[in-house]
Amino acid sequence: MKDIIIRQYLEQLKSANSNTELSSILSEIIRSGVSIPELMMYFKTHQGDFETKSQDHQNTISNSNKAQVIMQLLMQKLNR
């Protein structure tokens, strides 16, 4: 069940263009019942899902480093 929830939110994470947007989506995932450690394990295992050709735009996050940014945001949420 949680895997289905995570996969639904992955599509939103893939199209997110800022740290604020990523953080908001991650907060939604956590509120839906997925724990931070579960999310962290998912991104450690499946971070390649986010590695595509770099789309470096001035105010957006390229998919090539999005998994790393997500892990950093999850660590911040875990330390709160």
PyMOL commands that place a pseudoatom at each C-alpha (Angstrom):
pseudoatom trace, name=CA, resn=MET, resi=1, chain=A, elem=C, hetatm=0, pos=[0.000, 0.000, 0.000]
pseudoatom trace, name=CA, resn=LYS, resi=2, chain=A, elem=C, hetatm=0, pos=[2.718, 2.468, 0.963]
pseudoatom trace, name=CA, resn=ASP, resi=3, chain=A, elem=C, hetatm=0, pos=[4.614, 1.571, -2.195]
pseudoatom trace, name=CA, resn=ILE, resi=4, chain=A, elem=C, hetatm=0, pos=[1.584, 2.671, -4.215]
pseudoatom trace, name=CA, resn=ILE, resi=5, chain=A, elem=C, hetatm=0, pos=[1.417, 5.955, -2.292]
pseudoatom trace, name=CA, resn=ILE, resi=6, chain=A, elem=C, hetatm=0, pos=[5.131, 6.565, -2.817]
pseudoatom trace, name=CA, resn=ARG, resi=7, chain=A, elem=C, hetatm=0, pos=[4.900, 5.856, -6.546]
pseudoatom trace, name=CA, resn=GLN, resi=8, chain=A, elem=C, hetatm=0, pos=[1.974, 8.273, -6.909]
pseudoatom trace, name=CA, resn=TYR, resi=9, chain=A, elem=C, hetatm=0, pos=[3.969, 11.040, -5.267]
pseudoatom trace, name=CA, resn=LEU, resi=10, chain=A, elem=C, hetatm=0, pos=[7.095, 10.194, -7.287]
pseudoatom trace, name=CA, resn=GLU, resi=11, chain=A, elem=C, hetatm=0, pos=[5.453, 11.612, -10.361]
pseudoatom trace, name=CA, resn=GLN, resi=12, chain=A, elem=C, hetatm=0, pos=[4.910, 14.891, -8.517]
pseudoatom trace, name=CA, resn=LEU, resi=13, chain=A, elem=C, hetatm=0, pos=[8.504, 14.892, -7.253]
pseudoatom trace, name=CA, resn=LYS, resi=14, chain=A, elem=C, hetatm=0, pos=[9.831, 14.339, -10.765]
pseudoatom trace, name=CA, resn=SER, resi=15, chain=A, elem=C, hetatm=0, pos=[8.111, 17.487, -12.012]
pseudoatom trace, name=CA, resn=ALA, resi=16, chain=A, elem=C, hetatm=0, pos=[8.978, 19.671, -8.996]
pseudoatom trace, name=CA, resn=ASN, resi=17, chain=A, elem=C, hetatm=0, pos=[11.131, 22.668, -9.892]
pseudoatom trace, name=CA, resn=SER, resi=18, chain=A, elem=C, hetatm=0, pos=[12.259, 24.058, -6.550]
pseudoatom trace, name=CA, resn=ASN, resi=19, chain=A, elem=C, hetatm=0, pos=[13.359, 23.001, -3.080]
pseudoatom trace, name=CA, resn=THR, resi=20, chain=A, elem=C, hetatm=0, pos=[10.158, 24.519, -1.688]
pseudoatom trace, name=CA, resn=GLU, resi=21, chain=A, elem=C, hetatm=0, pos=[8.018, 22.438, -4.006]
pseudoatom trace, name=CA, resn=LEU, resi=22, chain=A, elem=C, hetatm=0, pos=[10.015, 19.280, -3.182]
pseudoatom trace, name=CA, resn=SER, resi=23, chain=A, elem=C, hetatm=0, pos=[9.698, 19.943, 0.540]
pseudoatom trace, name=CA, resn=SER, resi=24, chain=A, elem=C, hetatm=0, pos=[5.947, 20.468, 0.241]
pseudoatom trace, name=CA, resn=ILE, resi=25, chain=A, elem=C, hetatm=0, pos=[5.476, 17.183, -1.623]
pseudoatom trace, name=CA, resn=LEU, resi=26, chain=A, elem=C, hetatm=0, pos=[7.662, 15.323, 0.880]
pseudoatom trace, name=CA, resn=SER, resi=27, chain=A, elem=C, hetatm=0, pos=[5.540, 16.723, 3.717]
pseudoatom trace, name=CA, resn=GLU, resi=28, chain=A, elem=C, hetatm=0, pos=[2.406, 15.437, 1.961]
pseudoatom trace, name=CA, resn=ILE, resi=29, chain=A, elem=C, hetatm=0, pos=[3.966, 11.974, 1.645]
pseudoatom trace, name=CA, resn=ILE, resi=30, chain=A, elem=C, hetatm=0, pos=[4.836, 11.927, 5.344]
pseudoatom trace, name=CA, resn=ARG, resi=31, chain=A, elem=C, hetatm=0, pos=[1.313, 13.057, 6.306]
pseudoatom trace, name=CA, resn=SER, resi=32, chain=A, elem=C, hetatm=0, pos=[-0.060, 10.173, 4.218]
pseudoatom trace, name=CA, resn=GLY, resi=33, chain=A, elem=C, hetatm=0, pos=[1.595, 7.698, 6.605]
pseudoatom trace, name=CA, resn=VAL, resi=34, chain=A, elem=C, hetatm=0, pos=[4.955, 7.017, 4.984]
pseudoatom trace, name=CA, resn=SER, resi=35, chain=A, elem=C, hetatm=0, pos=[7.808, 7.424, 7.473]
pseudoatom trace, name=CA, resn=ILE, resi=36, chain=A, elem=C, hetatm=0, pos=[10.948, 9.414, 6.741]
pseudoatom trace, name=CA, resn=PRO, resi=37, chain=A, elem=C, hetatm=0, pos=[13.206, 6.324, 7.049]
pseudoatom trace, name=CA, resn=GLU, resi=38, chain=A, elem=C, hetatm=0, pos=[10.972, 4.480, 4.542]
pseudoatom trace, name=CA, resn=LEU, resi=39, chain=A, elem=C, hetatm=0, pos=[11.329, 7.360, 2.096]
pseudoatom trace, name=CA, resn=MET, resi=40, chain=A, elem=C, hetatm=0, pos=[15.067, 7.546, 2.634]
pseudoatom trace, name=CA, resn=MET, resi=41, chain=A, elem=C, hetatm=0, pos=[15.439, 3.833, 1.902]
pseudoatom trace, name=CA, resn=TYR, resi=42, chain=A, elem=C, hetatm=0, pos=[13.373, 4.251, -1.239]
pseudoatom trace, name=CA, resn=PHE, resi=43, chain=A, elem=C, hetatm=0, pos=[15.632, 6.993, -2.568]
pseudoatom trace, name=CA, resn=LYS, resi=44, chain=A, elem=C, hetatm=0, pos=[18.791, 5.113, -1.659]
pseudoatom trace, name=CA, resn=THR, resi=45, chain=A, elem=C, hetatm=0, pos=[17.479, 2.137, -3.619]
pseudoatom trace, name=CA, resn=HIS, resi=46, chain=A, elem=C, hetatm=0, pos=[15.713, 3.884, -6.490]
pseudoatom trace, name=CA, resn=GLN, resi=47, chain=A, elem=C, hetatm=0, pos=[17.557, 7.168, -6.913]
pseudoatom trace, name=CA, resn=GLY, resi=48, chain=A, elem=C, hetatm=0, pos=[18.327, 6.188, -10.510]
pseudoatom trace, name=CA, resn=ASP, resi=49, chain=A, elem=C, hetatm=0, pos=[14.651, 6.808, -11.265]
pseudoatom trace, name=CA, resn=PHE, resi=50, chain=A, elem=C, hetatm=0, pos=[15.479, 10.502, -11.034]
pseudoatom trace, name=CA, resn=GLU, resi=51, chain=A, elem=C, hetatm=0, pos=[18.720, 10.461, -13.012]
pseudoatom trace, name=CA, resn=THR, resi=52, chain=A, elem=C, hetatm=0, pos=[18.026, 11.607, -16.520]
pseudoatom trace, name=CA, resn=LYS, resi=53, chain=A, elem=C, hetatm=0, pos=[19.860, 13.955, -18.825]
pseudoatom trace, name=CA, resn=SER, resi=54, chain=A, elem=C, hetatm=0, pos=[20.532, 17.200, -17.014]
pseudoatom trace, name=CA, resn=GLN, resi=55, chain=A, elem=C, hetatm=0, pos=[17.969, 19.912, -17.687]
pseudoatom trace, name=CA, resn=ASP, resi=56, chain=A, elem=C, hetatm=0, pos=[19.814, 22.740, -16.018]
pseudoatom trace, name=CA, resn=HIS, resi=57, chain=A, elem=C, hetatm=0, pos=[17.603, 25.775, -16.083]
pseudoatom trace, name=CA, resn=GLN, resi=58, chain=A, elem=C, hetatm=0, pos=[18.306, 28.879, -14.080]
pseudoatom trace, name=CA, resn=ASN, resi=59, chain=A, elem=C, hetatm=0, pos=[15.625, 28.439, -11.401]
pseudoatom trace, name=CA, resn=THR, resi=60, chain=A, elem=C, hetatm=0, pos=[14.964, 24.704, -11.527]
pseudoatom trace, name=CA, resn=ILE, resi=61, chain=A, elem=C, hetatm=0, pos=[16.518, 21.570, -10.112]
pseudoatom trace, name=CA, resn=SER, resi=62, chain=A, elem=C, hetatm=0, pos=[17.848, 19.204, -12.749]
pseudoatom trace, name=CA, resn=ASN, resi=63, chain=A, elem=C, hetatm=0, pos=[16.630, 15.636, -12.504]
pseudoatom trace, name=CA, resn=SER, resi=64, chain=A, elem=C, hetatm=0, pos=[20.234, 14.476, -12.304]
pseudoatom trace, name=CA, resn=ASN, resi=65, chain=A, elem=C, hetatm=0, pos=[20.633, 15.796, -8.748]
pseudoatom trace, name=CA, resn=LYS, resi=66, chain=A, elem=C, hetatm=0, pos=[17.015, 15.711, -7.560]
pseudoatom trace, name=CA, resn=ALA, resi=67, chain=A, elem=C, hetatm=0, pos=[17.470, 12.464, -5.587]
pseudoatom trace, name=CA, resn=GLN, resi=68, chain=A, elem=C, hetatm=0, pos=[20.358, 14.046, -3.694]
pseudoatom trace, name=CA, resn=VAL, resi=69, chain=A, elem=C, hetatm=0, pos=[18.304, 17.157, -2.908]
pseudoatom trace, name=CA, resn=ILE, resi=70, chain=A, elem=C, hetatm=0, pos=[15.411, 14.982, -1.721]
pseudoatom trace, name=CA, resn=MET, resi=71, chain=A, elem=C, hetatm=0, pos=[17.734, 13.032, 0.596]
pseudoatom trace, name=CA, resn=GLN, resi=72, chain=A, elem=C, hetatm=0, pos=[19.026, 16.314, 2.058]
pseudoatom trace, name=CA, resn=LEU, resi=73, chain=A, elem=C, hetatm=0, pos=[15.479, 17.566, 2.661]
pseudoatom trace, name=CA, resn=LEU, resi=74, chain=A, elem=C, hetatm=0, pos=[14.517, 14.273, 4.314]
pseudoatom trace, name=CA, resn=MET, resi=75, chain=A, elem=C, hetatm=0, pos=[17.540, 14.503, 6.617]
pseudoatom trace, name=CA, resn=GLN, resi=76, chain=A, elem=C, hetatm=0, pos=[16.452, 18.014, 7.624]
pseudoatom trace, name=CA, resn=LYS, resi=77, chain=A, elem=C, hetatm=0, pos=[12.930, 16.761, 8.378]
pseudoatom trace, name=CA, resn=LEU, resi=78, chain=A, elem=C, hetatm=0, pos=[14.327, 13.831, 10.361]
pseudoatom trace, name=CA, resn=ASN, resi=79, chain=A, elem=C, hetatm=0, pos=[16.447, 16.148, 12.508]
pseudoatom trace, name=CA, resn=ARG, resi=80, chain=A, elem=C, hetatm=0, pos=[13.490, 18.369, 13.479]
for i in range(1, 80): cmd.bond("trace and resi %d" % i, "trace and resi %d" % (i + 1))
show_as sticks, trace
zoom trace
